[in-house]
Amino acid sequence: MSDAQVHPSSAKETQDTVWVQEVAFIDAVPRWIAMSFVFLVFIGSWQLVTSLGLVSPIILPTPLETLNDMIFVGQNLLTGGYMLGSLWITIKEVIYGFALAIAIGFSLGVLVGETAFGEKAVMPYLVAIDTMPKVAFAPLFVAWLGFGIESKVALAAFIATFPIVVGTAAGLHSADENARMLFKTMGASRMQTLIKMKLPSGLPQVFTGLKIGAVGVMAGAITGEFLGGGKGFGELIRVAASQLNTPRVFSLILYLSLVGLALYVLVTWTQRKVVFWHKERVGAYDG
């Protein structure tokens, strides 16, 4: 005779004593349904505002007007029109700026996170610079580097560097104290401890800084084009805005958002491949 037959209430008592995490209904909704719902609500609200005439069509075009202009821009890009060259210029500014931000941000992050000098003497200045309005530096970069791509790359890197510094320094500081003592007991050098223990354990925080930087680098490149001229998508947006062609402005912004999203997805994909043992979770439900 089994234990369940001898004690029929034992299974129920076990279930009552085992803690089970409750999942809220909103957290159990599949991602594609949640995203589709938010998108439909947004489009519906947009259409309602324009249909009721609450906002002038010059300021806010209808979703259909924006969609038609997006199709026009997409055809221009696919056929190799002038917009493709402008988009490629902006993409180069973003890629070069992000690469420069990674190089500078990671180096400064290691300096701040690994040395007392960096934490005490360098970090306060980095924080002070980051609190300054970065857009105000655009004319300076133009004056120093000219109206070419260099000034846009510099501003893009300038905006994206600080999150990478903070993420790298936080990752190095997050190393387990017991692991540090173990490496020290085994006679590992400072460089060996950094490369083999601190950096691997701090990679999740490093990639967090990279993802924040990937979001900001696009803003830096476009701001540089707004204030420093150029031939990228930022210049096309400025010209369209000056002509009150708001559907074109919206469509160009949406295409730029796709470029920024692609960069963010690339960083996220790299994180999953490199830091495969770490899984980020938001909320209580993983579905």
N, C-alpha and C positions, 0 to 999 in steps of 0.2 A: 504494500500500500504506500502510495507516494505521500510526500510531506503536504502537498496541496489538499489531499483527501483527509489527512489527519487534522490539518488546520486549514479549513476552507477560507478563513478570513485572513490568512497570512499574506496572500497576494495583494489584497486591498490595503492591508496595513503597510506593506512595502511601498505601494504607490503613494500612500498618504505621507510617508516619511521622506520620499525622494523629492528633492526640489526640482520643479519643472519650470523653465522660463516661459512665461506667457508672451505670445506674439500678438501685437496689436493688429487690427484689421488693415489699417493703412500701410503697415510695414509688410504685410503678406501679399499685397498687390504686386504682380509682376512688373518689372521695370518698364517694359514696352507699353503696357497699359497706362501706367502712371504718366509716362512721358507723352503719350498720345493725348491723354486727358488734359494735361497742362497746355499742350500745343493748341488743342481745339478751343480751350477756354481763352487763350491769348488771342487767337485769330478771330474768334467770335466777338470778343470785347473790342478788338481793333475795328472790325467791320461795323459794329454797332455805333461806335463813336463817329466814324466817318459817315455812316448812313443818316444819322440824326443831325449831322451838320454841326456837331459840338466843336469841331476844330476845322479850320480852313483847309481846303484841299491843297493849297500851296504849302502849308506847313506839314500836313500829314496826308499822304496819298492813301488810297484804298489798298487792301491786300491784293486785289486783282491787278491794279496798276503796277504795284511792286513786282508781282509775279511776271507780268509781261515784260517789264524791263530786265528782270533777271534772265529771262529767256533770251532777250536781245544781247545782253552782256555775255551769256554763255555761248551763244553762236559766234560772237566776235572772238572769244577766247579759242574756241574749237577750230575756227577757220584761220587762226594765226593773225588776227587783226592787230591794230595798234594797242589794244588793251592787254594783249598777251605779253608784249614787251614791257609794259608798265607793271604788270603783275610780277613778272620775272625780276624786275629791278627791286621791288618791295620784298620778294622772297629772299633775294640775296642779302638785302639789308638785315632781314630778320635772322637768317642763318649765320651770317658773319657776326652780328651783334650778340647772338646767343652763345656762339663759340667763344667769343672774347669774354663774355660775362662768366662763362664756366671756368676759363683759365684764370681770370683774375679773382673771381669769387672763391674758387676752391683753394687757391694759394693763400688768400687772406684768411679764409676759414680755418685752414690748418695752422696758420700763424696765431690766430686768436684762440683756437681751441687747444693748441698744444703747448703754448708758451705763456708764461705769466706776463712777459713784456707785451705780447699781442693783446691779451685780455685787458691789461691795465692802461696801456698807452695808445694802442691802435683802435680798439673797439669804441671808445668814447667819441673819437673823431668820425668813425664810420657812422655811428648813430646820429651825430650832429649833421653830417652831410645828407643822410637819408631823410631827415626831417625837413630839409629845405625843399621848396617847390622845384621839382626837377625840370618842369617845362621852362622855367626861367633860365636854365642853362643852355637851351637850344641856340639862342643867338651867340652865346660864347663859343659853342662848338662850331657854328658856322664861321665865326670870325677866325677861329684857330685853324680849322681844317677845310674851309671853303664850302662851296655849294654842291659839291659832288657827293658820292655815296659815303665818303668817309665820315662826314659829320652826322649822318643818320645812323650809321653803325655805332658811332661813339655814344650817341644819346640812347640808343636801344640797349647797349651794354651797360650804360650808366644806370638805367632803371632796373635792369634784371640782375645786377651784381649783388646787391645787398641781401636779398632772400637766400641766395646761394651761400653767402658768407655765414649767415645765421644758421642755415640748415647744416652746413658742414661743421661749424663750431659746436652746435648742439649735439650732433651725432658723435663727435669725439668725446664730449663730456658725458655722454650717456653710457659709456663703457662700464661694465660691471666691475665693482671694486675688488671682488674676489678674483676675477680673471686678471686684473692688473697685478695683484699680489702674487698670483701664480706665475705670471711671466717674469716678474721681478725675481722671484725665488729661483726660477730656472736660469737666471742669468741673461735674459734676453735684453738686447740693446734697446735704446729709445726708438730707433728707427724700426727695428723688428716688431716692437710692441705696437707701433703706429700702423704698420702695414698689415700685420697678421692678426691683430686683435681689435684695435680701435676703429679702423676704417670699415672692416666687414660688419662689425656690430652697429656702426653708426650710419650704414648705407640707407636705411629707411628715412632718417631725418635728412640726409643729403638729397635724396630724390624728392622729398617734400619741398625743399628749397628750389630744386630744379624745376618742379612743376609750377611753382609760383613765379619763378623767373620766366618760364615759357609763356605765361599769360601776359607778363608785363613787357616783354621784348617787342611785341607787336605794337603796343601803344607807343613805345619809344620811337620806333621807326616811322610810324605815321605822323607823330607829333613833329619829328624832324622835317618831314616833307611839308607839313603845313606851314611851318615857320621858316624853313630854310630852302624852300623851293625843291626842285627835283623833277623826275619824270616817272615816279611810281604811281601806285594807286591813290596815295594821299593827295597828289596833285590833281588827279582826275576827280576826286571827291571835292576838293576845293573849288575847281572850275564848275562842277555841277551845282554846288551850293550857291556860287555867285550868280548862276543863271536861274536860280529857284527851281531847278530840276530835282525835286525831292525824290521821285521814284528812282532816279539814277543814283542818288546819294544812298538811299536805302539798299539798293541792289549791290552796289560796290562794297558797302559795309558788310553785308551778309557774305559776300565772297571772301572778304578779308577774314571774317570770323571762321570760315571753313579752313583757311590757311592756319590760323592760330589754333583751331581745334586739332588739326592734323599734327602740329608740333607737340601739343599737349598729349595726344594719344601716343605719339612716338616715344615720348619720355615715359609715359605710363607702361607701355609695352616693354621698354628696356628695363624698367624697374621689376616687372614681373619675371623677366628672364634672369636678371642678375640677382635680385633679392627674392628668390623663389621661396625661401623659407618663411618670409614675413607676409602676412595677409592683413591689409587694412580693412577695418570694418566701421561702418557708420550706423549707429543704432543697434538694436538688439537682433535684428533679423537679417540673415544672409541669404537672399533669394533673388 
